[in-house]
Every structure is written in structure tokens, then in C-alpha cells.
Amino acid sequence: MSVTTASYVARRAAQKERVRILYRRALKDTLNWAVHRHLFYHDADALREKFEANRQVEDIELIDKMIAAGEASHDKWRHPDPYIGNISACFRDHIIQYNVNELGLYLRIEYLAIRK
């Protein structure tokens, strides 16, 4: 294997990894925009079609440009308030109650145990 071939293979491997990471990040962010699964499936299929449409591209420079454009688009359209599921197991059996005064300051936080 020549040096050129080795560098080509290494660069393609790095590109494949960047595409994989971009796809996973975009897929997770799609779930932020459509929290309900029945809405998410349609958006996830559309996202997959966008990635599959460019699967056969072989030009390394074009692939780099497409990855950069995809990352820029993802950063532009990232959800400002992402959905966070179960934050921590320690709050699983508690309701957190915040009491706010007229200035918007938290006076106290009460943890109320859920009766089972």
C-alpha cells in the first residue's frame, strides 16, 4: 500500500466517522423538534433520505464540503431548548416544587415524595 493510498484510506475513514457523528446528532436533534414518536418517524425517514442521496459520492473534496455544509446547517437549526428526559435517578420518586416570589427569585425548594 503506497503512502497516497494509505492517506486516502485514512481520510475516507475520518470522513465516514464525521458523517456518522453528524447523522446521529441530527437524528437526536430531530427528536427534540418532534417529541412524539409518530411525528419523529416521518422526520427521521426524511433525514435518512438526505444522507442516502449522497452515499455514492466519491470525490473527497466534495465530501468535505458537504460535511461542512451539513454541520453548519445542523448548528443553525439546532433546537434552542432540547428535550431532556429523566435527568437523574435521584428525582425519580419526587416532585420538585419551586416557590417564586414577585421578583422571580426562588424562596425555597421542596421535595415532595410521591406516595405509592
C-alpha angles and dihedrals in degrees: 000000000000126000091253092052092047092051090047092052092046092049092048090050090052090049092050090051092049091050091048091050092046091050093050093047091048092047092051091047090050087061088055091058095045108033095177113080096225089060093042096057093062092048092046091053091051090050091050090051090054091054094042092051090067098039095107096053110122104176107108096206092049091049091053090051092048092049091049091048091048093050091048091049091049092050090048095050099036113134111260093213108031120203112256117194122193103357097190138352091230091072095046095104098034138081113215114218119194121197112204125192125213092275092057094249122138110247097186142336119228125196111209116194115228111237113232 
